[in-house]
């Protein structure tokens, strides 16, 4: 039996999951890391803490599986995207905390860039839109605000790494990032798969301060030394692309939605690059060495699972997610209550950083149960907004939606999602699809699996929710949701 390890470096924790050659989960270990909030809207991580956690979870997962490092045919990496850490590759030191993808401090920088390039030109070059979400603004902020950093960059000492790049560098010494992560910098030509000189000039970022862009699959980036054993590091996929790959969405028109801290829906568009006109993003789904890239259209929601956490931790309304589900299931509907969790503005397809969250439709009839139900329904409504834009952009009619992530354990949410989308929602047997996608990428590179058809045979359905809501009710609920969204706009001043 051969084994593949996957480092799943997420926004709140790091895991190492070991799979066997049948795509079965063998063992796993997870550690959370601290979230730093220096100012309102700022989010940071300590990359060195993440590295120490990575080493710990790898050792623990191997020990649980009673495996030696020599039994790993390879290691794949999947990671939180867009977060940036500046690293001095001469001294081996991390210069500062990483700025996390959720961070909003770069709003003014993004406004400045908008005055120098049109949204249309940026979309044509990168598939993206101007937003604090992406890595470029974070790099500019660091260059302008961290003492002596610009001088270190001029000397060629510093590289701005996303978390995949940081972990590969720590494991192997290679300074690389794969095409899926590079496509989230807002600096990569999405057709040429290379850093765009016009955008580098616009942002004042040196090419030498960025990692080399490499394929996701089919290349060994270097070897990790684990207990004296050399193990190849040979697959990288950003977390949402990894989930698409782990869900076996290999054909154009196949889509998945991951329900985690945020919510991310992607549809495979194959070798065709489809540029969104409906507020979505075009991104690289994956690239195999020597082959053309596979593209995807993506819609991102900032607040999904974190809304459940907010209800638990800030409102103290429930003890845990299970109690929230029970309360939500105790009422037949939301009682007219709609929650729009625009805590840090609205992401796709609206892209309104001036929006802020609202609870609308409150009457004396509303109870704690109705509010809990509205919490769950908020994620389903946001996903439907993306779903509709995705069908419009891709000209693909989606007949089913594959789902994964922690929130798929919520039966009332998944049932309501099927109702609002009016298509079946399917959860696979292995729900750790992000890590599985990274393992698939590494396994293809290491020769454990031969092709995508081989991998698709390991995907198995576990649960299916089918729509039962009548069309009039569905339309009415969506209309009220849109009315609630309109109430969030123009609340904060756009910087």
C-alpha positions as CSV (number, residue, x, y, z in Angstrom):
1,X,0.0,0.0,0.0
2,X,1.3,3.5,-0.9
3,X,0.4,6.7,0.9
4,X,0.1,10.4,0.1
5,X,0.2,13.2,2.6
6,X,-1.7,16.5,2.3
7,X,-0.9,19.7,4.2
8,X,-4.2,21.6,4.5
9,X,-3.2,25.1,5.7
10,X,-6.4,27.0,6.4
11,X,-7.5,30.3,7.8
12,X,-8.0,29.1,11.3
13,X,-6.0,25.8,11.5
14,X,-3.4,23.5,9.8
15,X,-4.0,19.8,9.2
16,X,-2.0,16.9,7.8
17,X,-4.1,14.2,6.3
18,X,-2.8,10.9,5.0
19,X,-4.6,9.0,2.2
20,X,-3.9,5.6,0.8
21,X,-3.8,4.7,-2.9
22,X,-7.5,4.0,-2.9
23,X,-8.2,7.6,-1.9
24,X,-9.3,6.6,1.6
25,X,-8.5,8.7,4.6
26,X,-6.0,6.9,6.9
27,X,-5.2,9.5,9.6
28,X,-5.4,13.2,10.4
29,X,-4.2,15.7,12.9
30,X,-5.1,19.4,13.2
31,X,-3.9,22.4,15.2
32,X,-5.4,25.9,15.3
33,X,-3.3,29.1,15.2
34,X,-3.9,32.5,16.7
35,X,-5.9,35.2,14.9
36,X,-4.5,38.7,15.4
37,X,-6.8,41.7,15.0
38,X,-4.5,44.8,15.5
39,X,-7.2,47.2,14.4
40,X,-10.8,47.0,13.2
41,X,-10.9,45.3,9.8
42,X,-7.3,44.1,10.1
43,X,-6.5,40.3,10.3
44,X,-3.0,38.8,10.7
45,X,-1.3,35.4,11.3
46,X,2.1,34.5,12.6
47,X,3.6,32.4,9.8
48,X,6.3,30.9,12.1
49,X,3.5,29.6,14.4
50,X,1.9,28.1,11.3
51,X,5.2,26.4,10.4
52,X,5.6,25.0,13.9
53,X,2.1,23.7,13.7
54,X,2.7,22.2,10.3
55,X,5.7,20.2,11.6
56,X,3.7,19.0,14.6
57,X,0.6,17.9,12.6
58,X,2.8,16.0,10.1
59,X,4.5,14.0,13.0
60,X,1.2,13.4,14.8
61,X,-0.6,12.1,11.7
62,X,2.2,9.8,10.8
63,X,2.3,8.5,14.4
64,X,-1.5,7.9,14.4
65,X,-1.2,6.0,11.1
66,X,1.9,4.1,12.4
67,X,3.7,5.0,9.2
68,X,7.3,6.0,8.6
69,X,8.0,9.1,6.4
70,X,9.6,6.7,3.9
71,X,6.1,5.3,3.2
72,X,4.9,8.6,1.9
73,X,5.1,8.7,-1.9
74,X,4.7,12.4,-1.8
75,X,3.2,15.5,-0.1
76,X,0.7,17.8,-1.6
77,X,-0.1,21.3,-0.3
78,X,-3.4,23.2,-0.2
79,X,-3.8,26.6,1.5
80,X,-5.7,29.7,2.3
81,X,-5.2,31.9,-0.7
82,X,-4.4,35.6,-1.0
83,X,-2.8,35.9,2.4
84,X,0.8,37.2,2.1
85,X,3.9,36.9,4.3
86,X,7.1,38.7,3.5
87,X,10.2,36.4,3.9
88,X,13.9,37.4,3.9
89,X,15.3,34.5,1.9
90,X,18.9,35.5,2.8
91,X,18.5,35.3,6.5
92,X,15.6,32.8,6.6
93,X,13.5,35.2,8.7
94,X,9.9,36.1,8.4
95,X,9.8,39.9,8.3
96,X,6.3,40.4,9.7
97,X,3.0,38.8,10.4
98,X,1.1,37.7,7.3
99,X,-1.8,39.9,6.1
100,X,-4.8,37.6,5.8
101,X,-7.2,37.4,2.8
102,X,-10.1,38.8,4.9
103,X,-8.1,42.0,5.8
104,X,-9.5,45.3,4.7
105,X,-6.7,47.7,5.4
106,X,-5.8,48.1,1.7
107,X,-9.1,49.8,0.7
108,X,-7.4,53.2,0.0
109,X,-4.6,51.5,-1.9
110,X,-7.1,49.7,-4.1
111,X,-9.0,53.0,-4.7
112,X,-5.7,54.5,-5.8
113,X,-5.1,51.7,-8.3
114,X,-8.6,52.1,-9.7
115,X,-7.7,55.6,-10.8
116,X,-4.8,54.3,-12.9
117,X,-6.4,51.2,-14.6
118,X,-9.9,50.3,-15.5
119,X,-11.8,47.4,-14.1
120,X,-12.2,46.1,-17.6
121,X,-8.5,46.1,-18.3
122,X,-7.7,44.4,-15.0
123,X,-10.3,41.7,-15.7
124,X,-8.9,41.1,-19.2
125,X,-5.4,40.7,-17.7
126,X,-6.1,38.7,-14.6
127,X,-9.7,37.6,-14.5
128,X,-10.1,39.5,-11.2
129,X,-11.4,42.8,-10.1
130,X,-10.0,45.5,-7.9
131,X,-10.5,44.4,-4.3
132,X,-8.6,44.3,-0.9
133,X,-9.2,40.6,-1.1
134,X,-6.2,39.9,-3.4
135,X,-2.5,39.8,-2.6
136,X,-1.3,42.8,-4.6
137,X,-2.8,45.5,-2.3
138,X,-1.3,43.7,0.8
139,X,2.2,43.7,-0.7
140,X,1.9,47.5,-1.5
141,X,0.8,48.2,2.0
142,X,3.8,46.3,3.4
143,X,6.2,48.1,1.1
144,X,4.8,51.5,2.3
145,X,4.4,50.7,6.0
146,X,7.1,48.2,7.2
147,X,10.4,50.1,7.9
148,X,13.3,49.2,5.6
149,X,11.3,46.6,3.8
150,X,11.5,48.4,0.4
151,X,15.3,48.6,0.7
152,X,15.5,44.9,1.4
153,X,13.3,44.2,-1.6
154,X,15.6,46.4,-3.7
155,X,18.6,44.3,-2.6
156,X,16.7,41.1,-3.7
157,X,16.5,39.8,-0.1
158,X,12.7,39.6,0.3
159,X,10.0,37.5,-1.4
160,X,6.3,38.0,-0.8
161,X,4.9,34.5,-0.4
162,X,1.4,33.1,-0.2
163,X,1.1,30.2,2.3
164,X,1.7,27.5,-0.2
165,X,5.0,29.2,-1.2
166,X,6.0,29.7,2.4
167,X,5.5,26.1,3.3
168,X,7.3,24.8,0.2
169,X,10.2,27.1,1.0
170,X,10.3,25.9,4.6
171,X,10.1,22.3,3.5
172,X,12.4,22.3,0.5
173,X,14.1,25.7,0.1
174,X,12.4,26.2,-3.3
175,X,10.8,29.7,-3.9
176,X,7.7,28.8,-6.0
177,X,4.0,29.2,-6.1
178,X,1.6,27.3,-8.3
179,X,-0.6,28.8,-11.0
180,X,-3.8,28.6,-8.8
181,X,-2.3,30.7,-6.0
182,X,-0.5,33.0,-8.4
183,X,-3.8,33.7,-10.1
184,X,-5.0,35.3,-6.8
185,X,-2.2,37.9,-6.5
186,X,-3.9,40.3,-9.0
187,X,-0.5,40.4,-10.7
188,X,-0.6,37.3,-13.1
189,X,-1.5,37.3,-16.7
190,X,-4.2,34.7,-16.6
191,X,-3.5,33.6,-20.2
192,X,0.3,33.5,-20.2
193,X,0.5,32.2,-16.6
194,X,3.3,34.7,-15.9
195,X,3.7,37.8,-13.8
196,X,2.3,40.8,-15.8
197,X,4.9,43.6,-16.2
198,X,2.2,46.3,-16.6
199,X,0.6,45.3,-13.3
200,X,4.0,45.0,-11.6
201,X,4.8,48.6,-12.7
202,X,1.3,49.8,-11.7
203,X,1.8,48.3,-8.2
204,X,5.5,49.1,-7.8
205,X,6.4,45.5,-7.1
206,X,9.6,43.9,-8.4
207,X,9.4,40.5,-10.2
208,X,12.3,39.4,-8.1
209,X,10.2,39.8,-5.0
210,X,7.7,37.2,-6.2
211,X,8.0,33.4,-6.3
212,X,8.5,31.5,-9.6
213,X,5.1,30.3,-11.0
214,X,5.0,26.5,-11.5
215,X,2.3,24.0,-12.6
216,X,0.0,22.5,-9.9
217,X,0.6,18.9,-10.9
218,X,3.4,16.9,-12.5
219,X,6.5,18.5,-11.0
220,X,8.6,17.8,-7.9
221,X,9.3,21.2,-6.3
222,X,11.9,19.8,-3.9
223,X,12.3,17.3,-1.1
224,X,11.2,17.6,2.5
225,X,13.5,16.2,5.2
226,X,11.3,14.3,7.6
227,X,13.1,12.4,10.3
228,X,16.0,12.0,8.0
229,X,14.0,10.8,5.1
230,X,13.6,12.8,1.8
231,X,9.9,13.0,0.7
232,X,9.0,14.7,-2.6
233,X,6.7,17.8,-2.4
234,X,4.9,17.5,-5.7
235,X,1.5,19.1,-5.8
236,X,0.0,22.5,-5.0
237,X,-3.6,23.8,-5.3
238,X,-5.2,26.8,-3.6
239,X,-7.9,25.6,-1.2
240,X,-10.9,26.2,-3.4
241,X,-9.3,24.8,-6.5
242,X,-8.2,21.8,-4.4
243,X,-11.8,21.2,-3.3
244,X,-12.9,21.4,-7.0
245,X,-10.3,18.8,-7.8
246,X,-11.1,16.6,-4.8
247,X,-14.8,16.7,-5.8
248,X,-13.7,15.1,-9.1
249,X,-15.1,18.1,-11.1
250,X,-12.9,17.4,-14.0
251,X,-15.3,18.1,-16.8
252,X,-16.6,21.6,-18.0
253,X,-19.9,22.4,-16.4
254,X,-19.2,20.5,-13.1
255,X,-19.5,22.7,-10.0
256,X,-18.8,22.5,-6.3
257,X,-19.5,24.7,-3.3
258,X,-17.4,24.7,-0.2
259,X,-19.1,25.9,3.0
260,X,-16.5,26.9,5.5
261,X,-15.5,30.1,7.2
262,X,-16.6,31.7,3.9
263,X,-18.4,30.1,1.1
264,X,-16.9,29.5,-2.3
265,X,-18.5,28.2,-5.5
266,X,-16.5,27.2,-8.6
267,X,-17.6,25.8,-11.9
268,X,-15.1,24.1,-14.2
269,X,-15.0,25.8,-17.7
270,X,-12.2,23.6,-19.1
271,X,-9.5,25.2,-21.3
272,X,-12.0,28.0,-22.1
273,X,-11.3,31.2,-20.2
274,X,-14.7,32.8,-19.4
275,X,-14.5,36.4,-18.2
276,X,-17.3,37.3,-15.9
277,X,-19.7,40.1,-16.6
278,X,-21.8,39.4,-13.5
279,X,-19.4,40.2,-10.7
280,X,-17.7,36.8,-10.5
281,X,-14.0,35.9,-10.9
282,X,-12.1,33.9,-13.5
283,X,-9.3,31.8,-12.0
284,X,-7.0,29.0,-12.9
285,X,-8.5,25.7,-11.7
286,X,-5.3,23.7,-12.1
287,X,-2.5,23.0,-14.6
288,X,-0.7,19.8,-15.3
289,X,2.9,20.1,-16.4
290,X,3.3,20.5,-20.2
291,X,-0.5,20.9,-20.7
292,X,-2.9,23.9,-21.1
293,X,-4.5,25.2,-17.9
294,X,-8.0,24.3,-16.8
295,X,-10.0,27.4,-15.9
296,X,-12.9,28.1,-13.6
297,X,-15.4,30.8,-12.7
298,X,-15.6,31.5,-9.0
299,X,-17.9,33.3,-6.6
300,X,-16.7,34.1,-3.1
301,X,-18.8,34.8,0.0
302,X,-16.9,36.3,3.0
303,X,-19.2,35.2,5.8
304,X,-20.8,31.7,6.0
305,X,-19.6,29.4,8.8
306,X,-18.3,32.5,10.6
307,X,-21.9,33.7,10.9
308,X,-22.7,30.6,12.9
309,X,-19.7,31.3,15.1
310,X,-20.8,34.9,15.6
311,X,-24.2,33.8,16.7
312,X,-22.6,31.4,19.2
313,X,-19.7,33.5,20.5
314,X,-20.9,37.2,20.1
315,X,-24.6,36.9,20.5
316,X,-24.4,33.9,22.9
317,X,-27.7,32.7,21.4
318,X,-26.7,29.1,21.1
319,X,-24.1,26.8,22.8
320,X,-22.9,25.2,19.6
321,X,-23.8,24.6,15.9
322,X,-25.9,21.5,16.8
323,X,-28.2,23.6,19.0
324,X,-28.5,26.2,16.2
325,X,-29.6,23.5,13.8
326,X,-32.1,22.1,16.3
327,X,-33.6,25.6,16.8
328,X,-33.7,26.3,13.1
329,X,-35.4,22.9,12.4
330,X,-38.1,23.6,15.1
331,X,-39.8,26.2,12.9
332,X,-41.2,25.8,9.4
333,X,-39.6,28.9,8.0
334,X,-37.7,32.1,9.0
335,X,-40.8,33.9,10.1
336,X,-40.1,36.8,7.8
337,X,-36.6,37.4,9.2
338,X,-33.6,37.9,6.8
339,X,-30.0,38.3,7.9
340,X,-27.4,39.7,5.4
341,X,-24.0,39.2,7.0
342,X,-22.1,42.0,5.2
343,X,-19.7,42.3,8.2
344,X,-16.8,43.3,5.9
345,X,-18.9,44.4,2.9
346,X,-20.4,42.1,0.2
347,X,-18.2,39.9,-2.0
348,X,-19.5,38.3,-5.2
349,X,-21.5,39.2,-7.1
350,X,-22.1,42.6,-5.5
351,X,-18.5,43.7,-4.5
352,X,-19.7,46.5,-2.2
353,X,-17.2,47.4,0.5
354,X,-19.7,50.1,1.7
355,X,-22.2,47.4,2.8
356,X,-22.7,46.3,6.4
357,X,-24.8,43.6,8.0
358,X,-28.5,43.9,8.7
359,X,-31.2,41.8,10.3
360,X,-34.4,42.7,8.5
361,X,-38.1,41.8,8.8
362,X,-38.2,41.6,12.6
363,X,-41.6,41.6,14.2
364,X,-42.9,40.5,17.7
365,X,-43.6,37.1,16.1
366,X,-39.9,36.4,15.6
367,X,-38.2,34.1,18.1
368,X,-34.7,32.8,18.7
369,X,-35.5,29.9,16.5
370,X,-36.5,32.1,13.6
371,X,-33.2,34.1,13.9
372,X,-31.2,30.8,13.9
373,X,-33.0,29.7,10.8
374,X,-32.3,33.1,9.2
375,X,-28.6,32.6,10.0
376,X,-28.5,29.3,8.0
377,X,-30.7,30.6,5.2
378,X,-28.3,33.6,4.7
379,X,-25.6,31.3,3.4
380,X,-28.0,29.6,1.0
381,X,-29.3,32.9,-0.4
382,X,-25.7,34.1,-0.9
383,X,-24.8,30.9,-2.7
384,X,-27.9,31.3,-4.9
385,X,-26.8,34.8,-5.9
386,X,-23.5,33.3,-7.1
387,X,-25.2,30.3,-8.7
388,X,-27.4,32.6,-10.9
389,X,-24.5,34.8,-11.9
390,X,-22.4,31.7,-12.7
391,X,-25.0,30.2,-15.0
392,X,-25.3,33.6,-16.8
393,X,-21.5,34.0,-17.2
394,X,-20.7,30.4,-18.3
395,X,-23.8,29.7,-20.3
396,X,-23.8,26.4,-18.5
397,X,-27.0,25.1,-16.8
398,X,-26.0,23.4,-13.6
399,X,-28.1,20.3,-12.9
400,X,-26.5,19.3,-9.5
401,X,-24.2,21.0,-7.0
402,X,-21.5,19.0,-5.2
403,X,-20.9,20.4,-1.7
404,X,-18.3,20.0,1.0
405,X,-17.0,21.8,4.1
406,X,-18.1,21.9,7.8
407,X,-21.5,23.6,7.2
408,X,-22.7,20.6,5.1
409,X,-23.2,18.8,8.4
410,X,-26.2,21.2,8.8
411,X,-29.2,19.2,7.4
412,X,-31.6,22.2,7.5
413,X,-29.1,24.4,5.6
414,X,-28.5,21.8,2.9
415,X,-32.2,21.1,2.5
416,X,-32.9,24.8,2.1
417,X,-30.0,25.2,-0.3
418,X,-31.6,22.5,-2.6
419,X,-34.9,24.3,-2.3
420,X,-33.5,27.7,-3.2
421,X,-31.3,26.5,-6.0
422,X,-34.1,24.1,-7.3
423,X,-31.5,21.4,-8.0
424,X,-30.2,18.4,-6.0
425,X,-27.3,19.1,-3.6
426,X,-24.9,16.2,-3.2
427,X,-22.3,15.5,-0.4
428,X,-19.6,13.0,-1.0
429,X,-18.5,10.2,1.4
430,X,-15.1,11.9,1.9
431,X,-15.9,15.5,3.0
432,X,-12.2,16.4,3.4
433,X,-12.2,17.3,-0.3
434,X,-9.7,20.2,0.0
435,X,-7.0,17.9,1.4
436,X,-8.1,15.1,-1.0
437,X,-7.6,17.4,-3.9
438,X,-4.0,18.2,-2.8
439,X,-3.4,14.5,-2.3
440,X,-4.8,13.7,-5.8
441,X,-2.4,16.4,-7.3
442,X,0.6,14.9,-5.4
443,X,-0.4,11.3,-6.2
444,X,-0.7,12.1,-9.9
445,X,2.8,13.7,-9.8
446,X,4.2,10.7,-7.9
447,X,2.7,8.2,-10.2
448,X,0.2,6.6,-7.8
449,X,-2.6,7.6,-10.1
450,X,-2.5,7.9,-13.8
451,X,-5.2,10.3,-14.8
452,X,-8.4,12.2,-13.7
453,X,-10.6,9.2,-14.9
454,X,-8.7,7.1,-12.4
455,X,-9.4,9.6,-9.6
456,X,-13.1,10.0,-10.5
457,X,-13.7,6.4,-9.6
458,X,-12.9,7.2,-6.0
459,X,-15.6,9.8,-5.7
460,X,-18.7,8.4,-4.0
461,X,-22.0,10.0,-3.0
462,X,-23.0,10.0,0.6
463,X,-26.1,12.2,0.9
464,X,-28.4,13.9,-1.5
465,X,-30.9,16.7,-0.8
466,X,-33.6,17.2,-3.4
467,X,-35.8,20.4,-3.8
468,X,-39.3,20.3,-2.4
469,X,-40.3,24.0,-2.3
470,X,-42.9,25.2,-4.7
471,X,-41.7,27.8,-7.3
472,X,-43.9,30.6,-6.0
473,X,-42.6,30.3,-2.5
474,X,-39.0,30.1,-3.8
475,X,-39.4,33.3,-5.9
476,X,-41.0,35.2,-3.0
477,X,-38.2,34.3,-0.6
478,X,-35.5,35.3,-3.1
479,X,-37.4,38.6,-3.6
480,X,-37.3,39.4,0.1
481,X,-33.7,38.4,0.3
482,X,-32.8,40.9,-2.4
483,X,-34.8,43.6,-0.6
484,X,-32.8,42.9,2.5
485,X,-29.5,43.1,0.6
486,X,-30.5,46.5,-0.8
487,X,-30.8,47.7,2.9
488,X,-27.1,47.0,3.5
489,X,-25.8,49.3,0.8
490,X,-24.3,52.8,1.4
491,X,-23.9,52.2,5.1
492,X,-20.2,52.8,5.4
493,X,-18.3,55.3,3.4
494,X,-16.2,53.7,0.7
495,X,-12.6,54.6,1.2
